[in-house]
């Protein structure tokens, strides 16, 4: 996914999202919520995320409104390169809330 204008370029999100979706066997409504969240990274990759200690530019975010199953929430980790205005997906997963 590439962004236009002064937004951020998203790299690898679609591929990682499809892998997560296949492995997690999530309900369809979660798929739409996560897809919408991904698109929001174009404008502000920092929103709702925190930098992971010990890693340069690795960020982690629980995705809002994705609580499912036995208290699981969908999460995503990604790398931010400010110099290139690029956001590179690392991994999607489902972790027990709170994270």
C-alpha positions as CSV (number, residue, x, y, z in Angstrom):
1,X,0.0,0.0,0.0
2,X,1.4,3.4,-0.9
3,X,0.2,6.7,0.3
4,X,-0.3,9.9,-1.6
5,X,0.6,13.5,-0.7
6,X,2.5,14.1,2.5
7,X,1.3,10.9,4.1
8,X,3.3,7.8,5.1
9,X,4.1,4.9,2.8
10,X,2.9,1.6,4.2
11,X,5.0,-1.5,3.5
12,X,4.1,-5.1,4.0
13,X,0.8,-4.5,5.8
14,X,-1.3,-6.4,3.3
15,X,0.9,-9.5,3.3
16,X,1.2,-9.7,7.1
17,X,-2.5,-9.0,7.4
18,X,-3.4,-11.8,5.1
19,X,-1.1,-14.2,7.0
20,X,-2.7,-13.2,10.3
21,X,-6.2,-13.5,9.0
22,X,-5.6,-17.0,7.7
23,X,-3.8,-18.2,10.8
24,X,-6.1,-16.6,13.4
25,X,-9.4,-17.6,11.7
26,X,-11.0,-14.3,13.0
27,X,-14.6,-13.2,12.6
28,X,-15.3,-11.1,9.5
29,X,-16.1,-7.9,11.4
30,X,-12.5,-7.9,12.9
31,X,-11.1,-8.1,9.4
32,X,-12.9,-4.8,8.5
33,X,-11.8,-3.1,11.8
34,X,-8.2,-4.1,11.3
35,X,-8.2,-3.0,7.6
36,X,-9.6,0.4,8.6
37,X,-6.9,0.7,11.3
38,X,-4.2,-0.1,8.7
39,X,-5.4,2.7,6.5
40,X,-5.2,5.1,9.5
41,X,-1.4,4.5,9.6
42,X,-1.1,6.6,6.4
43,X,-1.9,9.8,8.3
44,X,-0.6,9.0,11.8
45,X,1.4,5.9,12.5
46,X,2.0,7.0,16.1
47,X,-1.6,7.2,17.1
48,X,-2.5,4.7,19.8
49,X,1.0,3.1,19.6
50,X,4.0,2.9,21.9
51,X,7.7,2.6,21.1
52,X,9.1,-0.8,22.2
53,X,12.0,-0.4,24.7
54,X,15.3,-1.6,23.4
55,X,14.5,-1.3,19.7
56,X,15.1,1.7,17.5
57,X,11.8,2.7,15.8
58,X,9.8,-0.4,16.6
59,X,6.3,0.4,17.6
60,X,3.5,-1.7,19.1
61,X,-0.3,-1.0,19.0
62,X,-3.3,-2.8,20.3
63,X,-6.0,-2.2,17.7
64,X,-9.2,-0.6,19.2
65,X,-12.5,-2.5,19.1
66,X,-10.9,-5.9,18.4
67,X,-11.6,-7.6,21.7
68,X,-12.7,-11.2,20.7
69,X,-12.6,-14.8,21.8
70,X,-11.4,-15.4,25.4
71,X,-10.3,-11.8,26.0
72,X,-8.0,-11.5,23.0
73,X,-7.2,-8.2,21.2
74,X,-5.6,-7.8,17.8
75,X,-2.2,-6.2,17.9
76,X,0.4,-5.0,15.4
77,X,4.1,-4.2,15.6
78,X,5.8,-2.1,12.9
79,X,8.9,-0.1,12.2
80,X,8.8,3.6,11.5
81,X,11.4,5.3,9.4
82,X,10.9,9.1,9.7
83,X,13.6,9.8,7.2
84,X,11.8,7.9,4.5
85,X,8.3,8.5,5.9
86,X,7.8,4.7,5.7
87,X,5.9,2.4,8.0
88,X,7.0,-1.2,7.6
89,X,4.7,-3.9,9.2
90,X,6.4,-6.5,11.4
91,X,3.6,-8.7,12.7
92,X,-0.1,-8.9,13.5
93,X,-1.2,-11.1,16.4
94,X,-3.9,-11.7,19.0
95,X,-2.8,-11.3,22.6
96,X,-4.7,-11.5,25.9
97,X,-6.1,-8.2,27.1
98,X,-4.7,-6.1,28.7
99,X,-1.5,-5.7,26.7
